Amino acid sequence: MKKLLIALFVLLSVNGWAQAKFDHVEPMFWWVGMKNPKLQLLIHGKDISGYTVRLNYPGVNLIEVHQVENPNYLFIDLEIAADTKAGKFPISFMDKGGKKVFDYSYELKNRDQSASRIQGVTNKDFIYLLMPDRFSNGDKSNDVVKGLAETKLNRDSMYYRHGGDIQGVINHLDDLKALGVTTIWMTPEIENDMPLASYHGYAVTDHYKIDPRYGTNALYKTYVDQAHAKGLKVIKDIVHNHIGTGHWLFKDMPMKDWVNQWPVYTQTSYRDEPVMDPHTSQADRKKQLDGWFVPSMPDLNERNPYVQNYLTQNHIWWIEYAGIDGLRLDTYAYNEPSYMADWALKLKAEFPSLSIFGETLVNSVPAQAYFTQGNTVNRGFDTHLPGVTDAMMKSAVYEALNGKTGWTDGIFRLYNVVSQDFLYQDPTRNVIFWDNHDMSRFYSMVKEDMAQYKSGMALLLTMRGIPQLYYGTEILMKNYSDPDGLVRSDYPGGWAGDAADKFNVTGRTPKENEAWNYVSKLANYRKNSPALQTGKMMQFVPEDGVYVYFRYITGANGAKDVMIILNSEEKAKVLNTSRFEERMKNITSAVNVISGEKLNTVKTIQIPAKTTLVLELN
C-alpha cells in the first residue's frame, strides 16, 4: 500500500510539473463538426520544442508538429474527421529517447445547435454601441484586480479605469430594449493588461480571456445568452491589425516576424489611399499596412501563416463558444488584404448567418466600396466583406444639418452620397452612424440644437443601412473628441451613488426625456415597419432646401410606406407633393410617426424650420 501511494505521488508530481510547463494551450478546446477539419494548436511553455508529440483518438490525425525559432513553442497540426465524436483525449509528450514524459488532456466538444445563436445583424436591427468600462458598474469586486499592470481606479480621470463591467450591461438589458435597441456592440471585452488607458480594449494582451475587470469568459457567455433570451443580439468587436505590448505573445514571440519589424520604429501613415491607388509607391503601401498604429500596439504580420491561423481560430472559437451574432472589425483598412478575404471565407463557411462589417474611416464613397465584397469597383479580387461603417454617410449628414445649401453642399451632399450606392453590392449592409468612441459626440456637433438633434435621429432611423447609436446620445451626452476621453464619459446612473440616474425617467431632465422619448418612439416604430427595415429607398433631388426620400415595400399586402422630409432651412416651408407622384399616386392621408397627428390631405405638407418629418402614408 505504501509503495502504491509513493507511485501515485510521483505520478501526480510529474503530471503537475508537466502541466505547469504549459503556459498556454490555444485554442483551449475545440469542437467536432466544423466545416474546416484542420486545427492548429499553439503550445507555449519553457523549452517545449524539445519534446515530440503523439496522440491516438478515433477521427483525429496528427498531421505535423512545427518547431519554430523560439524553443518555447510548438505548433501542432491536427485534422478532425467529420464523424469524430466529442470527448477528451491525451496528447502525449515524449522525450528524445521516445519515452512518454506526460500527457495533456485535450477536449473536443459538440457544437451548440440552439436556434437563438448566431442570428446575424441586418438592416432590421438597431445597434447600441457602448464602452463597458464607462457604462455601468455591476460588480464592485472586480474594480481592481491584483496582478494586473494598471492598479488604479479613478473615475475623475478620463485615462484610468472607471469600473464598468459586463454585469453592469446585463443589469440594463431591459433599459436598452425599452429604448428600441435590438443589438448591443461593446468595445473589446478581452484582456487589456496595459499600464495606462487600457479601458478602451483595443490593445489585447490575451485573445482567449475576458478582461477580469469586466468579468469572466463564463459571464460573457451568460451575457450573450441573457441578451438572446430578451430578443437582443450581440456584436463582438475584434482587432486583427495589432495587439498590446503587454501581450504574452509579444513578450515571448514565437518568431521574430510574428509582428512587422522595422529597423527603427515606424508608425502607419493612417492613409488608406496607398492600398487602392493604382499609381502608389510600394513604400507608402508598406508603411500603411505594416507600420505600427502607436508604439504600444505592435502591428501583427498577417502574412505569417501561424499568425493567420491563430487569429482565425480565435475568432471562430469566440463565436462558437458564446453564440455571437456579428463581428465589427477594427481598423479594417490597415490589414493584409489577401488574408482578410481568406479569413472572411473561413468564418462564413462555419457561420453562414454571421454578420460582419469593417471599420473604414475613409474619404470617399468609392474608397468605402473598395473594401466591400463583390469586386464592384474593379479592385481585382473579392474581399468577401459584407459591409462597412459608413463614414461618408456620417459626413454627409453633418453637412446636410450644418452646411449651407449649394450645388454640392448642404443637403445636396447627402443626396449625392446616397446616389452612389450603385458602387456597393448591397448598401443596406453598411452600418450608418453619426458618432462613436473616437469622434465628437453628435449633440455637440449639431451645436446642442434640439431640432437638429431630432432631424439627425430621424435620418439615422429611416435611412438605408443598419443604424448604430453611441451610448448616451439618447440623453444628449455631449463633448468633442480632443482628447478622445472627453467623449467616453460615464453613463450617469451606472454607478451606485451617482448624483442622477439617467437610466430612469425620474433621473433625467425634461430635455433629456424629450430626447430619449424621441429616439425610443422612432426606434420602436422601426421594429414594426417593414418599409424602414428592409424596404427599398427612392430619393428625389433636393429643391428649395428640402430633401425628400421614401422607404417602401413593393406589392406588400398592408405594408405602410414611409415618407421622410428634411427641411434644412431656417424658415418653415410648404411642400407641394405633386412631383412625388411615383410614390404618392394613391396616397390620400398620412400620420406623423412621432406626434401621431393625422394629415387628412397630403397635396401640400407644412414643414417647420430645421425639421425632419417622418410620415406613414395611407
N, C-alpha and C positions, 0 to 999 in steps of 0.2 A: 504494500500500500504506500509505504514511504517512497519507494522508487517511482511509483506511478505519479505521485504528487510532484516529485522533483522533475520528472519528464514533462509533466503538464506545465510546470512553472517555466521550464526552459523554452517550451514551445510558445507559450504566451509571451515570454520576454522577446524571443526572436521575432514573432509576428508583430508585437507592439513596436519593436525597433524598426522593423521593415516598413510598417505603415507610417511611422514618423519620418522616414526618409522621403516620403511623398509630401511635398508642399502643396502640390496641385495635381489633380487628375481632371481634365476637362475635355469634353463635357462630363459632368459627374455621373450622369446616367443618360440613356437614350431610349428609343422606342422601336419596337418591331412594326412592320407595315409601312415604313416610309417609302416614298417613291424612289428616292435615291438610295441604293443599297450600300453605298460607301460611307464609312465613318472613319475620321482620323482623330485618334486620341492624343492629346498632349499630356505627357508625363513630366513633371518637374520635381527634382529632388537632387540632393548633393551627389554628384558623380553617378547618376542613374544610368548614364550611357554605357557603363561598364558591364551591364547585365544583358543577357539575351532573354527573349520572351517566347513563351509557349502558351497555348490555350487549347482547350478541347470542349466545344459546346456545339450541339447539333444546329446547323444552319449558319454558324459564324465561322468565317475563314480568316485566318491571319495572312494578309497579303504581303506586307513588308514592314520592317522596322527601320526607321530612319535615325541615324546618328548625325547630329549637326555640329556646328562649330563649338557650341557650349556643351561641355560634358554633363551639365545638369539637366539635359533634356533628352527625351526620346519621343518620337512621333510614330505612333502605331497605326498602320492602315488595316482596317477591317472591312469585310464585305458580309452583309447580313442578308441572307436569302429571304425571299418573300414569305415563305412558310415557317420561318423561325418562330418559336414560341417564346413568350415573355418568361423571364426568370433571371436568376443570378448565376454567375459562373466565375471560376477563378482564372485570373491572368497570372501565370507563373513566371517568376523572375529567376533566372539561372546564372550561376557564376561562370567564370571562364572555363572551368572544368566540366560544365554541363550539369552540375548539381543544383537542385532547387534550393534557393535560399528562403523564399517566401512567396506567398500568394497575395494577390489583390482581388477582392470580390467586386465584380462589375455587374450592373443590373440593366437589363432591357425590360421596359415596361410596355403595356398595351396602350395604344393611343386612345384618348378620350373622344368618344363619338357623340357627345351631347349636342343637341340641336342648337342650343343657345350660344355655342362657342364659335368664334371666328366668323362673325356675320358680315364683316365688311362695312365700310363707311362710304355712303354715297351722297348724291345731291338731295336725298330725302332727309339728311341729318343736319344738325346744328351743333357745331363743335365749341366747347368751352375750354380755353387754354389757361392753365394756371401753373404757378410755381409752388411746389409742395412746401418748401421752407417758409413761404410768405402767405400761405392761405389759411391754415388753421392748425393749432397745436392740440392734437387729440390725446397725446400720451407724453406727459412731462418726464417720465422716467428715462426716455431716450434723448433728452435735450442735449446732454453732453455724454459722450461715450469714451471711457478711458482707453488709452492706447492709440487713439487717432491723432493725426498731426494738428488738427485745429481743436483747441481746447476751450475756446471761449464761446459763450452765448451772449450776444449783445444786441438787443432789439433797437438800441439807439444808434447803431452803426449800420449803414447800408452794405457793408462789406462782410460782416460776420453772420454766422448762423442765427436764425431767429426762433427756431424750434418747431416750425410747422412740420407735419408728417402725414403719412398715408392714413392713419386713423383719423386725423382731422378731416381729410377729404371724405372718408367713409361717413363720418358724422353729418356731413352736409349734402349727401346724395339727394335727399328729398328736396332740399332747397334748390338744387340745380335743376331737378326735374320740374319743379313748380315754375321756374323761370322759363321753361320751354326747351332746355338743353336736351339733346339726345345722345351726345358723345362727349367724353372727357379726354383731354390731352394734357398730360403733365410733362413739364420739362424733365429730363432724365432722372430716374429714381435710383439708378445703380450707384455703387460706392464711388465717391469722390474724396479720397483721403489725401487732401492737399492742405498746406498750412494756412492758406488765406483765400477768402472768396470762393470757397468750394460749393456754396449753396446752389449755384446755377445748374450744376450737374453735367457740364459738357467737358470735364476733364476726368474721365473714368480712370479708376485705379483697380477695379476688379469687375470684369464683364459679367460674371456669374453671381453677383451678390448685390442685393438691395442695400443701399447705404443704411447702416444700423441706426442712424439718427432719424431715418424715415420709417424703419420697421424691419421686417424680415422678408425673405422670399415667400414664406407661407402667408404672411399678412398681405403681400402684394397679390397673391393668387386669390385670397379672400376678398380683397377689394374688387378684383375683376368679377368674381362670382356674384358679389352683392350688387354691383352695378348692373350686371346682366339680369339679375332677379328683379330689378326695378325698371327694366326696359331701357337701360342706358348702355352705350357701347364704350370701348376703351381704345385709345390710340397710345402706342408707346413711341417715345422719342428716342432715336438711336443715332449714333455717331460712327460713321465709317472712317472718316478722314484722320482723326487724331485721338490721342489718349493724354492722360496727365503724366507728368514726370514722376508722380508718386506710384504709378502702376508697377506692380511687381514684374511685369513683362518688360518694362523699361529698365528697372533697376538691375535685372539679370536677364539680358536679352538672349533669346535662343541663337541668334546670329546677328552680325553687325548690321545687315541690311533689313532687319525687322522694321526699322524706321528709315526714312530717307535721310541720307547723310550728306553733309556739305563740308568743304574744307574749313569754312567759317560759318557761323550762324547765318542762315538766310531765311528771311520771312517771305511768305507768299506776297504777291503783288496785290491780292484781293481784286484782280481784274479778270472777269470771265471771258473777255474778248479773245485772248490768245488761244483759248480752247477751240473756238469756232472760226477764227479768222483764216481764210484761205491763203493769206499773204503773211502769216505770222512768222515771227522768229521762233525757232525751236528753243532758244534760251529763255524767251519770255514764257513759252508754254510750260517749260520745265519749272520755272520759278512759280508760276501759278499753281501747278499741280503738286509739286514736291516741296515747295517752301513751307516752313512751319507756320502755323496760324499765329501763335505767340510763343515766346520762349518756354512757357510752362506746359505747352501742348505739342509734344513730338508728333511729327507727321508720319503716319503709317505707310509703309511701302506696299501698296496694293498690287504690285507686280509680283511680289513674293508669293508663291503658291501656298506656303504654310500660313501666311497672314490671311490669304483669301479663305482657306478652309476654316481657320479659326473664327473669323468674323461671320461667315455664312452660317456655320453650325451654331454659333452663339445666338444668332437671331432666330433661327429655326427652333432652337431649344426654348427660348422665352415664349415664343408663340404657342408651341405645343404644350409647354408647362402651364401657362396661365390662361390660354384661350383668348389672346388679344385679337381685336378686330381690325386694327390697322396700324401702319407704321408711318411716322414722319421722319424723313431722312435729313439730318442736319448737314449744312454746308455741301450740298449735293454737287455743285459745280467744281469743287476742289478735288473730287475723287477721280481715280483712274477710270476712264470711260468704259473700256472693254470689260473690266472686272465688274463694274456696276450693272452692265447689261446681263452678264452671266449670273450675277447674284440675283437679279430680279427674276430671271427664268427659273432658277432653282427654288426660290421661295414660292413662286406662282404654281410650280409643279406640286409642292407639298400642300399649299393652302390656296386653292382656286378662288375662294371668296375674299381673301385678304385684300385690303385696300392699302395703297402705297402712294405717298406724294413726297416730292423733294423740295427742299428749300432752295430757291433760285432767286436771289435778290439781284436782278439784272436791270438793264436799262432800255429794253425794247421788247415788243411782243415777239418778233422773230427769235430773239435770244431766249425767251422763255420756251417757245415752241421747239427750239433746237434740242432741248433736254428731254422732251416728251416722246413717248413711243410712236412708232409708225413711220419714222424717217420722212416726215411730212415736209421738211424744209431742205431736203437734199443733203442731209448730213453724211450719208454714206453707210450708215448702219442703224439698226433699231435699238434704242436704249431700253425698251420694254418698261419705261417708267410711265405709269398711267396719268399722273397729274403733277402739278407743281403748286407752290404757294404763289398766288397771282399778284406779284408786286406791282405790275403795270396797272392792274385794275385799281389797286390802292392809290397809286399816284394820280390816276385819272379822276378818282372820286374826290380827292382833295382839291384838284384843280376845278372840278365842277362846283364844289361847295364854296371855295375861297377865291377862285380866279374871276377875272373879268371876261365876259364873252367876247370872243374874237373869232377869226376864221378857223383857227385851230386851237383856240384857248377856251377856258371855261368849260361849259357843258359839252362843247364840241370835242374836247379831249376824251371825255368818257365815251361819247358816241363812236369816235374813231377807234378807240381800243377795242370796244365790243365788235366793231365791224371787221376786225382782223381775226376773229375766231376761226376763220377758214384754215388758219395755219395749224390748228390742233386736230388730232384725230378725234378727240371728244373734249371740248372745253368745259363740259359740266363736271369733269373730274378734277378740275382745278379748285383749290381752296382759296376763297376770297376773304380778305381781312383788311381792317383799317389800322390795326396796330398789333404789337406783340411785345415780348420782353426785351427786345433790342431797339425799340422805337419809341418816339414820343407818343404819349397817350392821345387817343382820338379827341377826347373832350378839350384838351389843351390846344390841339391842332385846329379845332374849329372855334378857337377863341372863347370857349365856355359859353357859346351861344346855343341856347336850348333848341331853337328852331332848326339850326344847322345840325345839332346832335340828332334830333329826331329824323331829319332828312337822311342823314348818313345811316342810321339804324334801319330806316325803311329800305334804302338801297341795298344794304347788306343782306337783308332777309327776303328780298324779292328778286335780286339779280341771279343770273345763271351761275351754277357752281355750288360748292359746299361752303356755307358761311361759317366763319370762325370768330368768336368773341373773346377778347382778352379779359381775364378776371378783373372785376371791379369797374369795367366800363358801364355795367348796368346800374352802378350807383355813383357815376360821374367821378370816379377816381381820375386824378389828373397829374401832369408833370411832363417835363421834357427830358429826353434821354441824354443829358450831359451832366454827369455820367449816367450809365445805364441803371445804376442802383436807384435813381430817383423814380423810375417807372416800375420798380419792383417792391413797392411798399406793402406792408402787411394789410390783409383784408380786415377792416375794423370789426371786432366781434369774434375773430378767430382764436383769441386768447382769453383765458379767464382773467377778469379784472380790467378788460378794455373799457375805455370811457363810454363807448357806444357799440351796440351790436347791430351792424348793418345787415346781418342775415335776416333780421326781424323787422317787420313793418314799423313797429314802435320805436326802433332804434334809428330809423332813417329820417332825414329831414323831409319836409314836403316836396322839395325839388328832387331829392334822391328817389322818393317814392314815385314821383311823376316819371322819372327816367326808367326805374325798374318796371313799373306797370306798362310803359310803352313797349319796352323790349319783350316783356312776358306776353302781352296781348298779341303782338305780331308773331312771335316765335311759336306760340301755341296755335294760332290760326294756321301758320305754315305747316304744322304737323298734320293738319286735316285738309290741306289744299293740294290736290294732285297737280294743279297748274303751277304752283310755286315750287313744288318738289321736283317734278320730272317733266313739266310742260315745256313746250317749245317757247322760243322768245322771238318777238318781232319788234324792232325798234324803228323809229321814224326820225328823220333829220330834224334836229332842234330848230325851232323858229321862235323869234321874239323872246329869247331867254327861257324857253320851255322845252324840256326833253320828255318824250313820251315813249314808253315801251309796254308791251303786253306779254303776259305769260299765259299760255293756253294749251288745251288738250284737244286735238283734232278728233272729232267724232265720238268723244267720250260721253256716255249717257249720264246726264245730270251733273257733269263736272262744271264748275264755275270758273270762267276766265277771269283774270285779274289785270286791271289797267293801273299803271304806275305813272304819275305825272310829277315831274320835278320842275318847280318854278325857281330858277336861280337868281331872280331879280329882287331888288329891294322894294318893289311895289307889287301889289296884288294884280292878278291877271284874270281875264275871262277868256277861256279856251273854247273856240269853235271846233267841234269834233268831226266836222264833215270830212276832213282829209283822212280820217282813220276808218273809213267805211269798210276796208278789208277785214277789220276785226270787230266792227260795231254795227254791221248792217242790220242785224235783227235785235239789237240791244235797245231796250226801252227804259231801263232804270238801272240804278247801281246802289250799292251800300258802302259807306265809308267803313273800312275794316276796323279802324281804331275807335271812332266815335259811335259807330252804329247808326249814324244818320243815313236816312234813305234819300236818294236823289231821284225824284219822280220823273225827271227828264234828264237826258244826257246830251242833248243837242249843244248845249253850252255848259261849261263847268267852271265855277269860280275857284281860283287857287290863291290862297294867301301868299304874301311875300315870303321868300326863303323857306318854302314848304314842299314836302313830297307827300302827295296823296296816294293812298293805296285803296283802290276801289274794286269791289267784287261786282262783276257785271251780271245782269239778269236779262 
